[in-house]
Amino acid sequence: MRKLLLVLALAAPTAAFADKWVTVWTGSVHGPYPAGNAVAQPELSMVFPEKEARDQTFRLVVRPDLWSRRMRLRFSNVFGSKPVTLDGVHIGQHEGGGQVVHATNRPVMFGGKPSATIAPGAMVWSDAVVFDYVNNPADRSLAGRKLAISFHVAGESGPMTWHAKALQTSYVSAPGAGSHGAEESAESLPFTTTSWYFLDAVDAIEPDSTQTVVAFGDSITDGTASTINGDDRWPDFLSRRLHEKFGTKFAVVNAGIGGNQVVGPAVYDKTKPIGGGPSALERLERDVLSLSGVTSVVWLEAINDLGAAGAKADAVIQGYKDGVARLHGKKIRVVGATVTSALGAASGSGKPEVDVERKAVNQFIRSGGLFDGIADFDAATLDPGTGALKPEFQPNSSTGGPGDKLHPNRAGYKAMGYAVDLSFFGK
């Protein structure tokens, strides 16, 4: 009896907390490196001289929106052309500067084995990793703490599946340097990158009532012109507001991709990649529907369709209808976000005729009856006198300078994050 009580006592913290998998971080992959729209990227020609990884260790820094005693990782070779083998995979708390907090680094297994070979076009989930040092996952003192996820690419990777616009510093070893993921020190990881590679999702075991909210869109969701390492994209502000109001009931994850479109390209060809990756409709299954615990989506997208691709409002609206029908089919509610102004931007998105189409799209979002809720990002950021973004939302928070009149800065993203009606999520 005494032995049985001991077993029950050891199992109780996990059993009381562990109900279901919930996605708590994502970095939607969109193509093979280097096709994409990175921000503040260091020169990487010496790190990836053949545009692939070769016997190298990565230490990617990500911020889970919720913590747990058990997490798992999803790695992707969706845009690869050859099998890629990962080994020496570890996960721990990020201390800073590439370091892992002492005694937090844990090995990651795949079907009980220390390595995984991922076929071209495939993804793989790791086994659950137990964080025995996380005594109370609901303790908000863990809020904002970041993970250091390390892995070694054995041999040559071929084209690297990646997410260009991380706006977060991560760390890489030199080619041929071998496996160093088990090390707490960053001594073997001298190079930095502002992108994520191969990793595309983190799940956590959370109470059954926990819900994942996906921010779905283009570079304005991805966070262009927000602060490097600052976690101040509009989904980050929304996340903090939700946690303040509802505690740990919601996890907000960012499925934005710089350059993404609602309906274009008609077909994505990884042998001839474009920076924005597959269309929202093409990637909807992988980047939203395949994630765990998703109940809501906030969808902000269209400016690249209307500007760079020259599409008309009707095409975008039909794309919305197709996407929302698929989401509703999975019982996922959708908040339609109005498209912010790009008037005056040097790109094609800044033309007056594009602004006319943008206004038509926004009119449909506000009054078309398609969406379950509306986030009026346009109203929150528009200067009524000029029809452009408010002047205080234009200076670039990432790299400095006056901004591009298309992407809001930190202040603009804050205004957007606060424009979302939280009562939608309390229903």
C-alpha positions in Angstrom: 0.0 0.0 0.0 2.8 2.4 0.9 4.4 1.8 -2.5 1.1 2.4 -4.3 0.6 5.7 -2.5 4.1 6.8 -3.5 3.4 6.0 -7.2 0.2 7.9 -7.1 1.9 10.9 -5.4 4.6 11.0 -8.1 1.9 10.8 -10.9 -0.5 13.3 -9.4 1.1 16.6 -10.7 1.1 15.4 -14.3 -2.3 13.6 -14.2 -4.0 16.6 -12.6 -2.6 18.9 -15.3 -2.2 16.8 -18.4 -5.4 16.8 -20.5 -4.6 17.5 -24.1 -2.0 18.8 -26.5 -2.2 22.6 -27.3 0.0 24.4 -29.8 1.9 27.2 -27.8 4.3 28.4 -30.5 4.5 28.2 -34.3 6.8 29.6 -36.9 5.1 28.8 -40.2 7.6 27.4 -42.7 7.2 28.9 -46.2 10.0 27.7 -48.5 13.6 26.6 -48.9 16.3 28.9 -47.6 17.2 31.6 -48.8 13.8 32.4 -50.4 12.0 34.7 -48.0 11.9 38.0 -46.3 14.2 38.1 -43.3 14.7 41.2 -41.2 18.1 42.3 -39.9 19.7 39.1 -41.1 23.5 38.8 -40.7 25.6 37.8 -43.6 25.3 34.0 -43.8 27.4 33.1 -46.8 30.2 31.7 -44.5 27.6 29.8 -42.3 25.8 28.2 -45.2 28.2 28.4 -48.1 26.2 25.9 -50.1 22.8 27.3 -48.9 22.4 24.1 -46.8 23.4 22.9 -43.3 26.4 20.6 -43.1 27.2 18.8 -39.9 26.0 21.9 -37.9 24.2 22.6 -34.7 21.4 25.1 -34.5 20.1 26.7 -31.2 16.8 28.3 -32.0 15.2 30.7 -29.5 11.4 30.7 -29.3 8.9 32.0 -26.8 6.1 29.6 -26.0 2.8 31.4 -25.1 2.1 28.9 -22.3 4.4 26.6 -20.4 3.9 23.0 -19.3 5.6 20.1 -17.6 5.4 18.3 -20.9 6.1 19.6 -24.4 6.8 18.3 -27.8 8.4 19.6 -31.0 7.4 19.5 -34.7 10.2 19.6 -37.3 9.5 20.1 -41.0 11.3 19.1 -44.2 8.3 20.2 -46.3 10.3 22.2 -48.7 13.4 19.9 -48.8 14.5 17.8 -51.7 16.4 15.0 -49.7 16.0 13.4 -46.3 17.4 15.4 -43.4 18.6 13.7 -40.3 18.4 15.5 -36.9 20.1 14.2 -33.8 21.5 15.6 -30.5 18.2 17.4 -30.1 17.8 19.3 -26.7 15.4 21.7 -25.2 16.0 24.0 -22.3 15.3 27.5 -21.0 17.1 30.3 -22.8 19.4 32.3 -20.5 20.5 34.9 -23.1 23.3 35.2 -25.7 22.8 31.6 -26.8 23.3 30.2 -23.3 21.0 27.6 -21.8 19.9 28.0 -18.2 21.9 25.6 -16.0 20.3 22.2 -15.4 17.3 22.9 -17.7 18.6 21.3 -20.9 16.7 18.1 -21.7 17.3 15.5 -24.5 14.5 15.0 -27.1 13.6 11.6 -28.5 11.7 10.4 -31.5 9.9 7.2 -31.0 12.3 6.5 -28.2 15.3 7.1 -30.4 17.8 10.1 -30.2 17.5 10.9 -33.9 14.9 11.4 -36.7 15.3 11.3 -40.5 12.6 13.4 -42.1 11.7 12.6 -45.7 11.2 15.4 -48.3 7.8 16.9 -47.9 7.3 15.4 -44.4 7.0 16.6 -40.8 7.7 14.7 -37.6 6.7 15.2 -34.0 9.1 14.4 -31.1 8.2 12.4 -28.1 7.0 14.4 -25.1 9.8 16.0 -23.1 9.3 16.3 -19.3 10.3 19.5 -17.6 10.6 18.3 -14.1 11.7 21.7 -12.9 8.3 23.3 -13.9 6.4 22.9 -10.6 3.3 24.9 -11.6 2.8 25.5 -15.3 0.0 28.0 -14.6 2.5 30.2 -12.6 2.7 33.3 -14.7 6.2 34.0 -13.5 7.1 31.8 -16.4 5.4 34.2 -18.8 7.8 35.5 -21.5 10.5 32.9 -20.7 12.0 31.6 -23.9 13.1 28.1 -25.0 16.5 27.2 -26.5 15.8 24.4 -28.9 19.1 22.8 -30.1 19.6 20.2 -32.8 22.4 18.8 -35.0 22.0 18.3 -38.7 23.9 15.2 -39.5 25.6 15.3 -42.9 24.2 17.6 -45.5 20.6 18.8 -45.3 19.9 19.9 -48.8 17.5 22.8 -49.1 16.6 24.0 -45.6 12.9 24.4 -44.8 12.7 27.7 -42.9 10.8 30.7 -41.5 12.7 33.8 -42.6 11.3 36.6 -40.5 11.8 35.4 -36.9 12.7 38.8 -35.6 14.5 36.8 -32.9 18.2 36.1 -32.6 19.2 32.4 -32.8 22.6 30.7 -32.9 24.4 28.4 -35.3 27.7 26.6 -35.3 30.2 26.6 -38.2 29.9 24.0 -41.0 31.5 20.7 -40.0 31.5 21.6 -36.3 29.5 18.6 -35.1 26.9 18.1 -32.4 26.7 20.6 -29.5 23.1 20.7 -28.5 23.7 19.1 -25.1 26.0 21.9 -24.1 24.7 24.7 -21.9 27.4 27.1 -23.2 27.1 28.9 -26.6 30.9 28.6 -27.1 30.4 26.3 -30.1 27.7 28.5 -31.6 29.5 31.7 -32.8 27.1 32.7 -35.6 23.7 34.4 -35.3 20.6 34.4 -37.5 17.2 36.1 -37.3 15.4 33.2 -38.8 14.1 29.8 -37.7 15.0 26.5 -39.5 13.2 23.1 -39.7 11.3 23.7 -36.4 7.7 24.9 -37.0 5.6 24.1 -33.9 5.8 23.5 -30.2 2.9 21.8 -28.3 2.3 21.6 -24.6 0.0 19.5 -22.4 -2.6 21.9 -21.0 -6.0 21.6 -19.3 -8.8 20.5 -21.6 -10.3 24.0 -21.5 -7.2 25.6 -23.0 -7.7 27.1 -26.5 -5.2 28.1 -29.2 -5.8 31.3 -31.1 -4.0 31.5 -34.5 -2.9 34.9 -35.9 -3.0 34.2 -39.6 -1.6 36.5 -42.3 1.3 38.2 -44.0 4.2 40.4 -42.9 2.1 42.6 -40.8 1.2 39.6 -38.7 4.8 38.2 -39.0 5.9 41.5 -37.4 7.9 43.5 -40.0 9.2 46.7 -38.5 8.6 45.6 -34.9 11.5 45.3 -32.5 14.1 42.6 -32.9 13.8 40.3 -29.9 11.1 42.6 -28.5 8.1 40.3 -28.9 5.9 43.3 -29.9 4.0 42.1 -33.0 0.3 42.7 -32.8 -0.3 39.0 -31.8 2.1 39.5 -28.9 0.0 42.4 -27.6 -3.1 40.4 -28.0 -1.6 37.5 -26.1 -0.7 39.6 -23.1 -4.2 41.1 -23.0 -5.8 37.6 -23.1 -3.5 36.4 -20.3 -4.3 39.4 -18.2 -8.0 38.8 -18.6 -8.3 35.0 -18.8 -5.0 33.7 -17.3 -3.7 30.6 -19.1 -7.0 29.7 -20.9 -5.6 30.9 -24.2 -2.4 30.5 -26.2 -1.8 32.9 -29.1 0.5 31.6 -31.9 1.7 33.5 -34.9 1.2 32.0 -38.4 2.2 35.1 -40.3 4.5 34.9 -43.3 6.1 37.9 -44.9 4.9 38.4 -48.5 2.1 35.9 -48.1 -1.1 36.2 -50.2 -4.7 35.0 -49.7 -5.0 33.4 -53.1 -1.7 33.6 -54.9 0.3 31.9 -56.2 -2.2 29.5 -57.8 0.4 26.7 -57.2 3.6 27.0 -55.2 6.7 25.4 -56.8 9.5 24.8 -54.3 12.0 24.5 -57.1 11.1 28.1 -58.1 10.2 29.6 -54.7 8.8 33.0 -54.0 9.4 34.8 -50.7 5.8 34.7 -49.5 5.5 31.0 -49.8 2.3 29.1 -50.6 -1.0 31.0 -50.5 -3.0 31.2 -47.3 -5.5 28.7 -48.8 -2.8 26.3 -49.8 -1.1 26.4 -46.4 -4.3 26.5 -44.3 -4.2 22.8 -43.5 -0.5 22.7 -42.3 -0.4 26.1 -40.6 -3.8 26.1 -38.9 -5.9 23.0 -39.1 -3.1 20.6 -38.2 -2.2 22.5 -35.1 -3.4 21.3 -31.7 -6.3 22.8 -29.7 -7.2 25.6 -32.3 -10.6 27.2 -31.7 -10.2 30.7 -33.2 -8.3 32.4 -36.0 -7.7 36.2 -36.5 -7.1 36.6 -40.2 -5.3 39.7 -41.5 -4.3 39.5 -45.1 -4.8 40.9 -48.6 -2.4 43.8 -49.2 0.1 41.5 -51.1 -2.7 40.2 -53.3 -3.9 43.7 -54.2 -0.5 45.3 -54.5 2.3 43.0 -55.6 0.1 40.5 -57.4 -2.4 43.0 -58.8 -5.5 41.0 -57.7 -8.9 42.6 -57.3 -11.0 42.8 -54.2 -13.5 40.2 -55.6 -10.7 37.6 -55.8 -9.6 38.2 -52.2 -13.2 38.1 -51.0 -13.8 34.8 -52.7 -10.5 33.5 -51.0 -11.9 34.6 -47.6 -15.1 32.7 -48.3 -13.2 29.6 -49.3 -10.9 29.7 -46.2 -13.6 30.6 -43.7 -15.8 27.7 -45.0 -12.9 25.3 -44.3 -12.3 26.7 -40.9 -16.0 26.7 -40.0 -16.1 23.1 -41.1 -13.7 22.3 -38.3 -15.7 24.3 -35.8 -13.1 27.1 -35.7 -14.4 30.7 -35.4 -12.8 33.4 -37.4 -12.2 37.1 -36.7 -11.8 39.1 -39.9 -9.2 41.9 -39.5 -9.5 44.9 -41.7 -6.5 45.6 -43.9 -4.3 48.5 -42.8 -3.4 51.3 -45.3 -0.3 51.2 -47.4 -1.1 54.5 -49.2 2.1 56.2 -50.3 4.4 53.2 -49.9 7.1 52.9 -52.5 5.9 49.4 -53.4 2.9 48.6 -55.6 0.8 48.4 -52.5 1.0 52.2 -52.1 -0.8 53.2 -55.3 -4.2 55.0 -55.0 -5.9 52.4 -57.2 -4.7 49.6 -54.8 -6.2 51.6 -51.9 -9.6 51.6 -53.6 -9.5 47.8 -53.7 -8.3 47.7 -50.1 -11.3 49.8 -49.0 -13.6 47.5 -50.9 -12.1 44.5 -49.1 -12.6 46.2 -45.8 -16.2 47.1 -46.6 -16.9 43.4 -47.1 -15.0 42.4 -43.9 -17.1 44.9 -41.9 -20.5 44.2 -43.4 -20.4 41.0 -45.4 -21.5 38.8 -42.6 -18.9 36.1 -43.3 -16.8 36.5 -40.1 -17.7 35.6 -36.6 -16.1 38.8 -35.3 -14.3 41.9 -36.6 -11.0 43.5 -35.6 -10.9 47.0 -37.2 -7.1 47.3 -37.5 -7.6 49.9 -40.3 -9.6 52.2 -38.0 -6.9 51.8 -35.3 -4.0 52.8 -37.5 -5.4 55.2 -40.1 -4.7 58.9 -40.3 -8.1 60.2 -41.6 -6.4 63.3 -42.9 -4.0 61.6 -45.3 -5.5 58.1 -45.7 -2.2 56.6 -44.8 -0.8 55.1 -41.6 -0.7 57.6 -38.7 2.8 59.3 -38.7 3.6 58.0 -35.3 3.1 54.4 -36.5 5.6 54.7 -39.4 9.2 54.9 -38.1 10.8 51.5 -38.2 11.3 49.8 -34.9 13.5 47.0 -36.3 16.3 48.7 -38.1 15.6 52.4 -37.6 14.7 54.9 -40.2 11.4 56.5 -41.3 9.6 53.3 -42.2 8.1 52.1 -45.4 4.4 53.4 -45.0 3.3 49.8 -45.2 4.4 48.1 -42.0 3.4 49.6 -38.6 6.0 49.9 -35.9 5.8 48.8 -32.3 3.3 51.6 -31.5 1.2 50.7 -34.4 1.2 47.0 -33.5 0.2 47.9 -30.0 -2.8 49.8 -31.3 -3.7 46.8 -33.4 -3.4 44.3 -30.6 -5.6 46.5 -28.5 -8.2 46.8 -31.2 -9.3 43.2 -30.8 -12.4 42.8 -28.7 -11.6 40.3 -26.0 -15.3 39.5 -25.4 -15.2 37.5 -28.6 -13.0 34.9 -26.8 -15.0 34.9 -23.6 -18.1 33.5 -25.4 
